[in-house]
Amino acid sequence: MTREIRIPDATHPITVEPTVGRVVVKAGGRIIAESTAALTLRESTYPPVQYIPLSDVDPAVLEPSDAKTYCPYKGEASYYSLSVPGQEAPNAVWTYETPYDAVSDIASHVAFYPDKVEITVTE
């Protein structure tokens, strides 16, 4: 199956920049990720998304999922479910393992659905 690949442009801009400060992600009342090397991805009119290096996430809370989605600007996303005491969140974390060139910086990073976790950015 051939998938459409789109390049970000003025009609659908995407930028990836280092996040200024520290990003902390909490689930079930505990810190599950903390990073000073996160990236902020801004895409079109969507809210900014924090992409955190996978190495800065507690691996004990991630369970690989079979879920996959496709974005013509970023590529194929794979998912993890979160499992922390008191909270199970299926497919709450996504990653682009081999993102398209326009967003290649987000490789080896993960993002969290903000309705499943608490995300704070402090300078």
PDB file as gemmi writes it, atoms N, CA and C in Angstrom:
CRYST1    1.000    1.000    1.000  90.00  90.00  90.00 P 1                      
ATOM      1  N   MET A   1       0.837  -1.176   0.000  1.00  0.00           N  
ATOM      2  CA  MET A   1       0.000   0.000   0.000  1.00  0.00           C  
ATOM      3  C   MET A   1       0.889   1.249   0.000  1.00  0.00           C  
ATOM      4  N   THR A   2       0.635   2.136  -0.936  1.00  0.00           N  
ATOM      5  CA  THR A   2       1.373   3.382  -1.018  1.00  0.00           C  
ATOM      6  C   THR A   2       0.697   4.430  -0.156  1.00  0.00           C  
ATOM      7  N   ARG A   3       1.478   5.059   0.669  1.00  0.00           N  
ATOM      8  CA  ARG A   3       0.947   6.095   1.550  1.00  0.00           C  
ATOM      9  C   ARG A   3       1.370   7.460   1.043  1.00  0.00           C  
ATOM     10  N   GLU A   4       0.455   8.387   1.145  1.00  0.00           N  
ATOM     11  CA  GLU A   4       0.748   9.749   0.752  1.00  0.00           C  
ATOM     12  C   GLU A   4       1.721  10.370   1.744  1.00  0.00           C  
ATOM     13  N   ILE A   5       2.747  11.017   1.237  1.00  0.00           N  
ATOM     14  CA  ILE A   5       3.702  11.741   2.068  1.00  0.00           C  
ATOM     15  C   ILE A   5       3.554  13.220   1.727  1.00  0.00           C  
ATOM     16  N   ARG A   6       3.332  14.025   2.763  1.00  0.00           N  
ATOM     17  CA  ARG A   6       3.195  15.464   2.575  1.00  0.00           C  
ATOM     18  C   ARG A   6       4.360  16.188   3.246  1.00  0.00           C  
ATOM     19  N   ILE A   7       4.761  17.273   2.630  1.00  0.00           N  
ATOM     20  CA  ILE A   7       5.840  18.100   3.154  1.00  0.00           C  
ATOM     21  C   ILE A   7       5.211  19.318   3.833  1.00  0.00           C  
ATOM     22  N   PRO A   8       5.588  19.613   5.076  1.00  0.00           N  
ATOM     23  CA  PRO A   8       5.058  20.814   5.725  1.00  0.00           C  
ATOM     24  C   PRO A   8       5.350  22.055   4.881  1.00  0.00           C  
ATOM     25  N   ASP A   9       4.391  22.963   4.835  1.00  0.00           N  
ATOM     26  CA  ASP A   9       4.554  24.213   4.089  1.00  0.00           C  
ATOM     27  C   ASP A   9       3.735  25.295   4.783  1.00  0.00           C  
ATOM     28  N   ALA A  10       3.542  26.407   4.119  1.00  0.00           N  
ATOM     29  CA  ALA A  10       2.822  27.530   4.723  1.00  0.00           C  
ATOM     30  C   ALA A  10       1.372  27.181   5.053  1.00  0.00           C  
ATOM     31  N   THR A  11       0.788  26.236   4.336  1.00  0.00           N  
ATOM     32  CA  THR A  11      -0.603  25.859   4.613  1.00  0.00           C  
ATOM     33  C   THR A  11      -0.712  24.867   5.760  1.00  0.00           C  
ATOM     34  N   HIS A  12       0.369  24.155   6.049  1.00  0.00           N  
ATOM     35  CA  HIS A  12       0.403  23.194   7.158  1.00  0.00           C  
ATOM     36  C   HIS A  12       1.831  23.191   7.720  1.00  0.00           C  
ATOM     37  N   PRO A  13       2.174  24.251   8.488  1.00  0.00           N  
ATOM     38  CA  PRO A  13       3.548  24.338   9.004  1.00  0.00           C  
ATOM     39  C   PRO A  13       3.790  23.380  10.171  1.00  0.00           C  
ATOM     40  N   ILE A  14       5.019  22.888  10.245  1.00  0.00           N  
ATOM     41  CA  ILE A  14       5.465  22.079  11.377  1.00  0.00           C  
ATOM     42  C   ILE A  14       6.864  22.561  11.747  1.00  0.00           C  
ATOM     43  N   THR A  15       7.061  22.828  13.035  1.00  0.00           N  
ATOM     44  CA  THR A  15       8.396  23.164  13.527  1.00  0.00           C  
ATOM     45  C   THR A  15       8.724  22.253  14.708  1.00  0.00           C  
ATOM     46  N   VAL A  16      10.002  21.950  14.846  1.00  0.00           N  
ATOM     47  CA  VAL A  16      10.493  21.170  15.982  1.00  0.00           C  
ATOM     48  C   VAL A  16      11.663  21.948  16.566  1.00  0.00           C  
ATOM     49  N   GLU A  17      11.533  22.308  17.849  1.00  0.00           N  
ATOM     50  CA  GLU A  17      12.559  23.091  18.516  1.00  0.00           C  
ATOM     51  C   GLU A  17      12.828  22.522  19.903  1.00  0.00           C  
ATOM     52  N   PRO A  18      14.050  22.708  20.408  1.00  0.00           N  
ATOM     53  CA  PRO A  18      14.317  22.277  21.780  1.00  0.00           C  
ATOM     54  C   PRO A  18      13.384  23.016  22.744  1.00  0.00           C  
ATOM     55  N   THR A  19      12.865  22.286  23.706  1.00  0.00           N  
ATOM     56  CA  THR A  19      12.023  22.882  24.734  1.00  0.00           C  
ATOM     57  C   THR A  19      12.920  23.614  25.725  1.00  0.00           C  
ATOM     58  N   VAL A  20      12.554  24.837  26.049  1.00  0.00           N  
ATOM     59  CA  VAL A  20      13.295  25.597  27.047  1.00  0.00           C  
ATOM     60  C   VAL A  20      12.791  25.157  28.419  1.00  0.00           C  
ATOM     61  N   GLY A  21      13.692  24.604  29.209  1.00  0.00           N  
ATOM     62  CA  GLY A  21      13.325  24.193  30.552  1.00  0.00           C  
ATOM     63  C   GLY A  21      13.209  22.690  30.716  1.00  0.00           C  
ATOM     64  N   ARG A  22      12.519  22.309  31.787  1.00  0.00           N  
ATOM     65  CA  ARG A  22      12.360  20.902  32.169  1.00  0.00           C  
ATOM     66  C   ARG A  22      10.915  20.483  31.940  1.00  0.00           C  
ATOM     67  N   VAL A  23      10.752  19.311  31.348  1.00  0.00           N  
ATOM     68  CA  VAL A  23       9.426  18.734  31.153  1.00  0.00           C  
ATOM     69  C   VAL A  23       9.281  17.571  32.131  1.00  0.00           C  
ATOM     70  N   VAL A  24       8.178  17.579  32.883  1.00  0.00           N  
ATOM     71  CA  VAL A  24       7.886  16.513  33.837  1.00  0.00           C  
ATOM     72  C   VAL A  24       6.521  15.934  33.473  1.00  0.00           C  
ATOM     73  N   VAL A  25       6.468  14.608  33.420  1.00  0.00           N  
ATOM     74  CA  VAL A  25       5.210  13.910  33.144  1.00  0.00           C  
ATOM     75  C   VAL A  25       4.882  13.045  34.343  1.00  0.00           C  
ATOM     76  N   LYS A  26       3.639  13.194  34.845  1.00  0.00           N  
ATOM     77  CA  LYS A  26       3.185  12.396  35.980  1.00  0.00           C  
ATOM     78  C   LYS A  26       1.970  11.575  35.585  1.00  0.00           C  
ATOM     79  N   ALA A  27       1.903  10.371  36.149  1.00  0.00           N  
ATOM     80  CA  ALA A  27       0.732   9.501  36.001  1.00  0.00           C  
ATOM     81  C   ALA A  27       0.559   8.757  37.306  1.00  0.00           C  
ATOM     82  N   GLY A  28      -0.685   8.610  37.732  1.00  0.00           N  
ATOM     83  CA  GLY A  28      -0.947   7.923  38.985  1.00  0.00           C  
ATOM     84  C   GLY A  28      -0.260   8.578  40.162  1.00  0.00           C  
ATOM     85  N   GLY A  29      -0.023   9.896  40.076  1.00  0.00           N  
ATOM     86  CA  GLY A  29       0.594  10.620  41.182  1.00  0.00           C  
ATOM     87  C   GLY A  29       2.101  10.513  41.263  1.00  0.00           C  
ATOM     88  N   ARG A  30       2.744   9.864  40.275  1.00  0.00           N  
ATOM     89  CA  ARG A  30       4.209   9.741  40.330  1.00  0.00           C  
ATOM     90  C   ARG A  30       4.844  10.214  39.034  1.00  0.00           C  
ATOM     91  N   ILE A  31       6.083  10.641  39.130  1.00  0.00           N  
ATOM     92  CA  ILE A  31       6.824  11.076  37.944  1.00  0.00           C  
ATOM     93  C   ILE A  31       7.200   9.851  37.125  1.00  0.00           C  
ATOM     94  N   ILE A  32       6.820   9.873  35.852  1.00  0.00           N  
ATOM     95  CA  ILE A  32       7.163   8.761  34.951  1.00  0.00           C  
ATOM     96  C   ILE A  32       8.141   9.190  33.863  1.00  0.00           C  
ATOM     97  N   ALA A  33       8.307  10.509  33.691  1.00  0.00           N  
ATOM     98  CA  ALA A  33       9.276  11.032  32.730  1.00  0.00           C  
ATOM     99  C   ALA A  33       9.716  12.410  33.186  1.00  0.00           C  
ATOM    100  N   GLU A  34      11.002  12.683  32.968  1.00  0.00           N  
ATOM    101  CA  GLU A  34      11.552  13.983  33.328  1.00  0.00           C  
ATOM    102  C   GLU A  34      12.714  14.248  32.386  1.00  0.00           C  
ATOM    103  N   SER A  35      12.706  15.438  31.751  1.00  0.00           N  
ATOM    104  CA  SER A  35      13.730  15.691  30.746  1.00  0.00           C  
ATOM    105  C   SER A  35      14.039  17.174  30.597  1.00  0.00           C  
ATOM    106  N   THR A  36      15.315  17.457  30.352  1.00  0.00           N  
ATOM    107  CA  THR A  36      15.734  18.793  29.931  1.00  0.00           C  
ATOM    108  C   THR A  36      16.147  18.754  28.461  1.00  0.00           C  
ATOM    109  N   ALA A  37      15.853  17.636  27.791  1.00  0.00           N  
ATOM    110  CA  ALA A  37      16.213  17.467  26.379  1.00  0.00           C  
ATOM    111  C   ALA A  37      14.982  17.232  25.508  1.00  0.00           C  
ATOM    112  N   ALA A  38      13.825  17.687  25.983  1.00  0.00           N  
ATOM    113  CA  ALA A  38      12.585  17.502  25.218  1.00  0.00           C  
ATOM    114  C   ALA A  38      12.562  18.429  24.003  1.00  0.00           C  
ATOM    115  N   LEU A  39      11.693  18.088  23.078  1.00  0.00           N  
ATOM    116  CA  LEU A  39      11.466  18.891  21.880  1.00  0.00           C  
ATOM    117  C   LEU A  39      10.005  19.320  21.842  1.00  0.00           C  
ATOM    118  N   THR A  40       9.761  20.550  21.401  1.00  0.00           N  
ATOM    119  CA  THR A  40       8.398  21.034  21.208  1.00  0.00           C  
ATOM    120  C   THR A  40       8.081  20.983  19.725  1.00  0.00           C  
ATOM    121  N   LEU A  41       7.053  20.207  19.380  1.00  0.00           N  
ATOM    122  CA  LEU A  41       6.595  20.137  17.997  1.00  0.00           C  
ATOM    123  C   LEU A  41       5.329  20.979  17.885  1.00  0.00           C  
ATOM    124  N   ARG A  42       5.375  21.939  16.977  1.00  0.00           N  
ATOM    125  CA  ARG A  42       4.198  22.767  16.679  1.00  0.00           C  
ATOM    126  C   ARG A  42       3.750  22.425  15.270  1.00  0.00           C  
ATOM    127  N   GLU A  43       2.491  22.030  15.160  1.00  0.00           N  
ATOM    128  CA  GLU A  43       1.945  21.614  13.869  1.00  0.00           C  
ATOM    129  C   GLU A  43       0.652  22.355  13.583  1.00  0.00           C  
ATOM    130  N   SER A  44       0.689  23.150  12.539  1.00  0.00           N  
ATOM    131  CA  SER A  44      -0.490  23.864  12.059  1.00  0.00           C  
ATOM    132  C   SER A  44      -1.211  24.555  13.216  1.00  0.00           C  
ATOM    133  N   THR A  45      -2.503  24.273  13.379  1.00  0.00           N  
ATOM    134  CA  THR A  45      -3.296  24.923  14.430  1.00  0.00           C  
ATOM    135  C   THR A  45      -3.445  24.057  15.677  1.00  0.00           C  
ATOM    136  N   TYR A  46      -2.759  22.914  15.731  1.00  0.00           N  
ATOM    137  CA  TYR A  46      -2.849  22.016  16.885  1.00  0.00           C  
ATOM    138  C   TYR A  46      -2.050  22.575  18.060  1.00  0.00           C  
ATOM    139  N   PRO A  47      -2.410  22.188  19.293  1.00  0.00           N  
ATOM    140  CA  PRO A  47      -1.596  22.617  20.440  1.00  0.00           C  
ATOM    141  C   PRO A  47      -0.184  22.025  20.347  1.00  0.00           C  
ATOM    142  N   PRO A  48       0.816  22.723  20.883  1.00  0.00           N  
ATOM    143  CA  PRO A  48       2.182  22.190  20.881  1.00  0.00           C  
ATOM    144  C   PRO A  48       2.248  20.855  21.623  1.00  0.00           C  
ATOM    145  N   VAL A  49       3.139  19.988  21.173  1.00  0.00           N  
ATOM    146  CA  VAL A  49       3.317  18.666  21.776  1.00  0.00           C  
ATOM    147  C   VAL A  49       4.763  18.528  22.238  1.00  0.00           C  
ATOM    148  N   GLN A  50       4.937  18.033  23.462  1.00  0.00           N  
ATOM    149  CA  GLN A  50       6.265  17.771  24.002  1.00  0.00           C  
ATOM    150  C   GLN A  50       6.692  16.355  23.617  1.00  0.00           C  
ATOM    151  N   TYR A  51       7.813  16.245  22.933  1.00  0.00           N  
ATOM    152  CA  TYR A  51       8.409  14.945  22.611  1.00  0.00           C  
ATOM    153  C   TYR A  51       9.618  14.767  23.526  1.00  0.00           C  
ATOM    154  N   ILE A  52       9.581  13.712  24.318  1.00  0.00           N  
ATOM    155  CA  ILE A  52      10.591  13.453  25.344  1.00  0.00           C  
ATOM    156  C   ILE A  52      11.458  12.282  24.906  1.00  0.00           C  
ATOM    157  N   PRO A  53      12.780  12.393  25.074  1.00  0.00           N  
ATOM    158  CA  PRO A  53      13.626  11.244  24.733  1.00  0.00           C  
ATOM    159  C   PRO A  53      13.132   9.995  25.473  1.00  0.00           C  
ATOM    160  N   LEU A  54      13.029   8.897  24.757  1.00  0.00           N  
ATOM    161  CA  LEU A  54      12.574   7.646  25.366  1.00  0.00           C  
ATOM    162  C   LEU A  54      13.451   7.274  26.556  1.00  0.00           C  
ATOM    163  N   SER A  55      14.720   7.633  26.481  1.00  0.00           N  
ATOM    164  CA  SER A  55      15.650   7.321  27.581  1.00  0.00           C  
ATOM    165  C   SER A  55      15.327   8.092  28.866  1.00  0.00           C  
ATOM    166  N   ASP A  56      14.490   9.127  28.784  1.00  0.00           N  
ATOM    167  CA  ASP A  56      14.101   9.908  29.956  1.00  0.00           C  
ATOM    168  C   ASP A  56      12.743   9.482  30.519  1.00  0.00           C  
ATOM    169  N   VAL A  57      12.219   8.359  30.040  1.00  0.00           N  
ATOM    170  CA  VAL A  57      10.935   7.821  30.506  1.00  0.00           C  
ATOM    171  C   VAL A  57      11.206   6.545  31.292  1.00  0.00           C  
ATOM    172  N   ASP A  58      10.512   6.370  32.402  1.00  0.00           N  
ATOM    173  CA  ASP A  58      10.638   5.149  33.204  1.00  0.00           C  
ATOM    174  C   ASP A  58      10.150   3.970  32.359  1.00  0.00           C  
ATOM    175  N   PRO A  59      11.038   3.070  31.958  1.00  0.00           N  
ATOM    176  CA  PRO A  59      10.625   1.964  31.093  1.00  0.00           C  
ATOM    177  C   PRO A  59       9.641   1.002  31.757  1.00  0.00           C  
ATOM    178  N   ALA A  60       9.605   0.991  33.081  1.00  0.00           N  
ATOM    179  CA  ALA A  60       8.717   0.071  33.789  1.00  0.00           C  
ATOM    180  C   ALA A  60       7.242   0.416  33.606  1.00  0.00           C  
ATOM    181  N   VAL A  61       6.937   1.642  33.174  1.00  0.00           N  
ATOM    182  CA  VAL A  61       5.534   2.042  33.031  1.00  0.00           C  
ATOM    183  C   VAL A  61       5.010   1.881  31.607  1.00  0.00           C  
ATOM    184  N   LEU A  62       5.892   1.530  30.671  1.00  0.00           N  
ATOM    185  CA  LEU A  62       5.499   1.420  29.269  1.00  0.00           C  
ATOM    186  C   LEU A  62       5.284  -0.030  28.860  1.00  0.00           C  
ATOM    187  N   GLU A  63       4.164  -0.283  28.222  1.00  0.00           N  
ATOM    188  CA  GLU A  63       3.878  -1.599  27.652  1.00  0.00           C  
ATOM    189  C   GLU A  63       3.612  -1.414  26.160  1.00  0.00           C  
ATOM    190  N   PRO A  64       4.438  -2.035  25.297  1.00  0.00           N  
ATOM    191  CA  PRO A  64       4.207  -1.875  23.861  1.00  0.00           C  
ATOM    192  C   PRO A  64       2.788  -2.293  23.475  1.00  0.00           C  
ATOM    193  N   SER A  65       2.228  -1.562  22.541  1.00  0.00           N  
ATOM    194  CA  SER A  65       0.878  -1.820  22.052  1.00  0.00           C  
ATOM    195  C   SER A  65       0.961  -2.223  20.582  1.00  0.00           C  
ATOM    196  N   ASP A  66      -0.068  -2.881  20.100  1.00  0.00           N  
ATOM    197  CA  ASP A  66      -0.129  -3.214  18.684  1.00  0.00           C  
ATOM    198  C   ASP A  66      -0.701  -2.079  17.846  1.00  0.00           C  
ATOM    199  N   ALA A  67      -1.170  -1.019  18.501  1.00  0.00           N  
ATOM    200  CA  ALA A  67      -1.809   0.096  17.788  1.00  0.00           C  
ATOM    201  C   ALA A  67      -0.804   0.827  16.910  1.00  0.00           C  
ATOM    202  N   LYS A  68      -1.270   1.264  15.756  1.00  0.00           N  
ATOM    203  CA  LYS A  68      -0.471   2.068  14.833  1.00  0.00           C  
ATOM    204  C   LYS A  68      -1.406   3.071  14.172  1.00  0.00           C  
ATOM    205  N   THR A  69      -0.885   4.259  13.899  1.00  0.00           N  
ATOM    206  CA  THR A  69      -1.610   5.247  13.123  1.00  0.00           C  
ATOM    207  C   THR A  69      -0.648   5.842  12.111  1.00  0.00           C  
ATOM    208  N   TYR A  70      -1.193   6.606  11.179  1.00  0.00           N  
ATOM    209  CA  TYR A  70      -0.361   7.186  10.131  1.00  0.00           C  
ATOM    210  C   TYR A  70      -0.656   8.668   9.974  1.00  0.00           C  
ATOM    211  N   CYS A  71       0.388   9.454   9.898  1.00  0.00           N  
ATOM    212  CA  CYS A  71       0.297  10.878   9.608  1.00  0.00           C  
ATOM    213  C   CYS A  71       1.084  11.133   8.331  1.00  0.00           C  
ATOM    214  N   PRO A  72       0.483  11.739   7.326  1.00  0.00           N  
ATOM    215  CA  PRO A  72       1.213  11.964   6.074  1.00  0.00           C  
ATOM    216  C   PRO A  72       2.378  12.948   6.219  1.00  0.00           C  
ATOM    217  N   TYR A  73       2.431  13.706   7.316  1.00  0.00           N  
ATOM    218  CA  TYR A  73       3.527  14.649   7.546  1.00  0.00           C  
ATOM    219  C   TYR A  73       4.649  14.070   8.400  1.00  0.00           C  
ATOM    220  N   LYS A  74       4.312  13.102   9.257  1.00  0.00           N  
ATOM    221  CA  LYS A  74       5.305  12.581  10.198  1.00  0.00           C  
ATOM    222  C   LYS A  74       5.641  11.108   9.983  1.00  0.00           C  
ATOM    223  N   GLY A  75       4.731  10.308   9.466  1.00  0.00           N  
ATOM    224  CA  GLY A  75       4.989   8.891   9.243  1.00  0.00           C  
ATOM    225  C   GLY A  75       4.094   8.016  10.093  1.00  0.00           C  
ATOM    226  N   GLU A  76       4.557   6.787  10.335  1.00  0.00           N  
ATOM    227  CA  GLU A  76       3.772   5.826  11.100  1.00  0.00           C  
ATOM    228  C   GLU A  76       4.117   5.922  12.583  1.00  0.00           C  
ATOM    229  N   ALA A  77       3.075   6.031  13.395  1.00  0.00           N  
ATOM    230  CA  ALA A  77       3.252   6.098  14.847  1.00  0.00           C  
ATOM    231  C   ALA A  77       2.970   4.739  15.464  1.00  0.00           C  
ATOM    232  N   SER A  78       3.811   4.372  16.412  1.00  0.00           N  
ATOM    233  CA  SER A  78       3.603   3.184  17.245  1.00  0.00           C  
ATOM    234  C   SER A  78       3.209   3.681  18.625  1.00  0.00           C  
ATOM    235  N   TYR A  79       2.573   2.801  19.403  1.00  0.00           N  
ATOM    236  CA  TYR A  79       2.031   3.219  20.696  1.00  0.00           C  
ATOM    237  C   TYR A  79       2.509   2.351  21.840  1.00  0.00           C  
ATOM    238  N   TYR A  80       2.462   2.953  23.023  1.00  0.00           N  
ATOM    239  CA  TYR A  80       2.661   2.263  24.285  1.00  0.00           C  
ATOM    240  C   TYR A  80       1.437   2.529  25.150  1.00  0.00           C  
ATOM    241  N   SER A  81       1.111   1.575  25.994  1.00  0.00           N  
ATOM    242  CA  SER A  81       0.119   1.793  27.034  1.00  0.00           C  
ATOM    243  C   SER A  81       0.873   2.085  28.325  1.00  0.00           C  
ATOM    244  N   LEU A  82       0.252   2.882  29.180  1.00  0.00           N  
ATOM    245  CA  LEU A  82       0.843   3.197  30.480  1.00  0.00           C  
ATOM    246  C   LEU A  82       0.275   2.272  31.533  1.00  0.00           C  
ATOM    247  N   SER A  83       1.139   1.784  32.393  1.00  0.00           N  
ATOM    248  CA  SER A  83       0.706   0.955  33.502  1.00  0.00           C  
ATOM    249  C   SER A  83       1.436   1.410  34.759  1.00  0.00           C  
ATOM    250  N   VAL A  84       0.694   2.148  35.599  1.00  0.00           N  
ATOM    251  CA  VAL A  84       1.225   2.584  36.881  1.00  0.00           C  
ATOM    252  C   VAL A  84       0.203   2.200  37.944  1.00  0.00           C  
ATOM    253  N   PRO A  85       0.639   1.991  39.184  1.00  0.00           N  
ATOM    254  CA  PRO A  85      -0.327   1.648  40.221  1.00  0.00           C  
ATOM    255  C   PRO A  85      -1.458   2.687  40.280  1.00  0.00           C  
ATOM    256  N   GLY A  86      -2.675   2.203  40.172  1.00  0.00           N  
ATOM    257  CA  GLY A  86      -3.837   3.079  40.224  1.00  0.00           C  
ATOM    258  C   GLY A  86      -4.251   3.674  38.899  1.00  0.00           C  
ATOM    259  N   GLN A  87      -3.493   3.390  37.826  1.00  0.00           N  
ATOM    260  CA  GLN A  87      -3.857   3.951  36.527  1.00  0.00           C  
ATOM    261  C   GLN A  87      -3.371   3.071  35.389  1.00  0.00           C  
ATOM    262  N   GLU A  88      -4.292   2.682  34.553  1.00  0.00           N  
ATOM    263  CA  GLU A  88      -3.978   1.989  33.301  1.00  0.00           C  
ATOM    264  C   GLU A  88      -4.469   2.900  32.184  1.00  0.00           C  
ATOM    265  N   ALA A  89      -3.648   3.159  31.197  1.00  0.00           N  
ATOM    266  CA  ALA A  89      -4.024   4.045  30.097  1.00  0.00           C  
ATOM    267  C   ALA A  89      -3.571   3.436  28.777  1.00  0.00           C  
ATOM    268  N   PRO A  90      -4.491   2.721  28.098  1.00  0.00           N  
ATOM    269  CA  PRO A  90      -4.138   2.109  26.819  1.00  0.00           C  
ATOM    270  C   PRO A  90      -3.766   3.161  25.775  1.00  0.00           C  
ATOM    271  N   ASN A  91      -2.710   2.891  25.036  1.00  0.00           N  
ATOM    272  CA  ASN A  91      -2.292   3.724  23.902  1.00  0.00           C  
ATOM    273  C   ASN A  91      -2.155   5.201  24.275  1.00  0.00           C  
ATOM    274  N   ALA A  92      -1.599   5.468  25.440  1.00  0.00           N  
ATOM    275  CA  ALA A  92      -1.472   6.840  25.936  1.00  0.00           C  
ATOM    276  C   ALA A  92      -0.191   7.528  25.476  1.00  0.00           C  
ATOM    277  N   VAL A  93       0.716   6.767  24.885  1.00  0.00           N  
ATOM    278  CA  VAL A  93       2.028   7.277  24.506  1.00  0.00           C  
ATOM    279  C   VAL A  93       2.289   6.878  23.059  1.00  0.00           C  
ATOM    280  N   TRP A  94       2.816   7.805  22.263  1.00  0.00           N  
ATOM    281  CA  TRP A  94       3.132   7.441  20.884  1.00  0.00           C  
ATOM    282  C   TRP A  94       4.540   7.864  20.523  1.00  0.00           C  
ATOM    283  N   THR A  95       5.052   7.229  19.481  1.00  0.00           N  
ATOM    284  CA  THR A  95       6.388   7.522  18.988  1.00  0.00           C  
ATOM    285  C   THR A  95       6.425   7.303  17.483  1.00  0.00           C  
ATOM    286  N   TYR A  96       7.242   8.089  16.824  1.00  0.00           N  
ATOM    287  CA  TYR A  96       7.533   7.886  15.403  1.00  0.00           C  
ATOM    288  C   TYR A  96       8.951   7.332  15.352  1.00  0.00           C  
ATOM    289  N   GLU A  97       9.074   6.026  15.200  1.00  0.00           N  
ATOM    290  CA  GLU A  97      10.393   5.400  15.241  1.00  0.00           C  
ATOM    291  C   GLU A  97      11.256   5.815  14.058  1.00  0.00           C  
ATOM    292  N   THR A  98      10.642   5.964  12.895  1.00  0.00           N  
ATOM    293  CA  THR A  98      11.356   6.429  11.706  1.00  0.00           C  
ATOM    294  C   THR A  98      10.539   7.555  11.068  1.00  0.00           C  
ATOM    295  N   PRO A  99      10.550   8.730  11.699  1.00  0.00           N  
ATOM    296  CA  PRO A  99       9.746   9.831  11.177  1.00  0.00           C  
ATOM    297  C   PRO A  99      10.285  10.334   9.834  1.00  0.00           C  
ATOM    298  N   TYR A 100       9.422  11.021   9.115  1.00  0.00           N  
ATOM    299  CA  TYR A 100       9.835  11.610   7.841  1.00  0.00           C  
ATOM    300  C   TYR A 100      10.888  12.695   8.090  1.00  0.00           C  
ATOM    301  N   ASP A 101      11.633  13.014   7.037  1.00  0.00           N  
ATOM    302  CA  ASP A 101      12.764  13.938   7.149  1.00  0.00           C  
ATOM    303  C   ASP A 101      12.399  15.269   7.786  1.00  0.00           C  
ATOM    304  N   ALA A 102      11.234  15.815   7.487  1.00  0.00           N  
ATOM    305  CA  ALA A 102      10.848  17.138   7.989  1.00  0.00           C  
ATOM    306  C   ALA A 102      10.774  17.184   9.524  1.00  0.00           C  
ATOM    307  N   VAL A 103      10.580  16.034  10.150  1.00  0.00           N  
ATOM    308  CA  VAL A 103      10.470  15.974  11.616  1.00  0.00           C  
ATOM    309  C   VAL A 103      11.424  14.921  12.189  1.00  0.00           C  
ATOM    310  N   SER A 104      12.512  14.688  11.508  1.00  0.00           N  
ATOM    311  CA  SER A 104      13.427  13.608  11.896  1.00  0.00           C  
ATOM    312  C   SER A 104      13.964  13.751  13.316  1.00  0.00           C  
ATOM    313  N   ASP A 105      13.958  14.962  13.857  1.00  0.00           N  
ATOM    314  CA  ASP A 105      14.469  15.173  15.218  1.00  0.00           C  
ATOM    315  C   ASP A 105      13.661  14.427  16.278  1.00  0.00           C  
ATOM    316  N   ILE A 106      12.397  14.078  15.991  1.00  0.00           N  
ATOM    317  CA  ILE A 106      11.572  13.415  17.011  1.00  0.00           C  
ATOM    318  C   ILE A 106      11.814  11.903  17.091  1.00  0.00           C  
ATOM    319  N   ALA A 107      12.697  11.374  16.252  1.00  0.00           N  
ATOM    320  CA  ALA A 107      13.062   9.960  16.368  1.00  0.00           C  
ATOM    321  C   ALA A 107      13.611   9.708  17.774  1.00  0.00           C  
ATOM    322  N   SER A 108      13.332   8.556  18.333  1.00  0.00           N  
ATOM    323  CA  SER A 108      13.771   8.169  19.681  1.00  0.00           C  
ATOM    324  C   SER A 108      13.128   9.005  20.779  1.00  0.00           C  
ATOM    325  N   HIS A 109      12.023   9.673  20.465  1.00  0.00           N  
ATOM    326  CA  HIS A 109      11.261  10.459  21.432  1.00  0.00           C  
ATOM    327  C   HIS A 109       9.841   9.910  21.502  1.00  0.00           C  
ATOM    328  N   VAL A 110       9.176  10.187  22.615  1.00  0.00           N  
ATOM    329  CA  VAL A 110       7.774   9.799  22.777  1.00  0.00           C  
ATOM    330  C   VAL A 110       6.972  11.019  23.200  1.00  0.00           C  
ATOM    331  N   ALA A 111       5.668  10.949  22.927  1.00  0.00           N  
ATOM    332  CA  ALA A 111       4.747  12.000  23.346  1.00  0.00           C  
ATOM    333  C   ALA A 111       3.593  11.338  24.098  1.00  0.00           C  
ATOM    334  N   PHE A 112       2.970  12.115  24.977  1.00  0.00           N  
ATOM    335  CA  PHE A 112       1.902  11.609  25.839  1.00  0.00           C  
ATOM    336  C   PHE A 112       0.615  12.367  25.560  1.00  0.00           C  
ATOM    337  N   TYR A 113      -0.506  11.648  25.562  1.00  0.00           N  
ATOM    338  CA  TYR A 113      -1.790  12.321  25.460  1.00  0.00           C  
ATOM    339  C   TYR A 113      -2.032  13.107  26.743  1.00  0.00           C  
ATOM    340  N   PRO A 114      -2.254  14.425  26.633  1.00  0.00           N  
ATOM    341  CA  PRO A 114      -2.385  15.243  27.843  1.00  0.00           C  
ATOM    342  C   PRO A 114      -3.624  14.945  28.683  1.00  0.00           C  
ATOM    343  N   ASP A 115      -4.603  14.234  28.133  1.00  0.00           N  
ATOM    344  CA  ASP A 115      -5.759  13.860  28.948  1.00  0.00           C  
ATOM    345  C   ASP A 115      -5.520  12.564  29.723  1.00  0.00           C  
ATOM    346  N   LYS A 116      -4.354  11.934  29.519  1.00  0.00           N  
ATOM    347  CA  LYS A 116      -4.012  10.684  30.216  1.00  0.00           C  
ATOM    348  C   LYS A 116      -2.953  10.880  31.298  1.00  0.00           C  
ATOM    349  N   VAL A 117      -2.209  11.987  31.202  1.00  0.00           N  
ATOM    350  CA  VAL A 117      -1.131  12.270  32.151  1.00  0.00           C  
ATOM    351  C   VAL A 117      -1.128  13.764  32.472  1.00  0.00           C  
ATOM    352  N   GLU A 118      -0.312  14.131  33.430  1.00  0.00           N  
ATOM    353  CA  GLU A 118      -0.098  15.553  33.751  1.00  0.00           C  
ATOM    354  C   GLU A 118       1.278  15.946  33.198  1.00  0.00           C  
ATOM    355  N   ILE A 119       1.307  16.943  32.337  1.00  0.00           N  
ATOM    356  CA  ILE A 119       2.560  17.404  31.726  1.00  0.00           C  
ATOM    357  C   ILE A 119       2.811  18.838  32.160  1.00  0.00           C  
ATOM    358  N   THR A 120       3.997  19.078  32.731  1.00  0.00           N  
ATOM    359  CA  THR A 120       4.367  20.439  33.097  1.00  0.00           C  
ATOM    360  C   THR A 120       5.710  20.795  32.490  1.00  0.00           C  
ATOM    361  N   VAL A 121       5.839  22.050  32.087  1.00  0.00           N  
ATOM    362  CA  VAL A 121       7.095  22.563  31.560  1.00  0.00           C  
ATOM    363  C   VAL A 121       7.485  23.750  32.417  1.00  0.00           C  
ATOM    364  N   THR A 122       8.670  23.684  33.018  1.00  0.00           N  
ATOM    365  CA  THR A 122       9.155  24.782  33.856  1.00  0.00           C  
ATOM    366  C   THR A 122      10.496  25.260  33.333  1.00  0.00           C  
ATOM    367  N   GLU A 123      10.702  26.546  33.366  1.00  0.00           N  
ATOM    368  CA  GLU A 123      11.984  27.116  32.887  1.00  0.00           C  
ATOM    369  C   GLU A 123      13.011  27.135  33.987  1.00  0.00           C  
TER     370      GLU A 123                                                      
END                                                                             
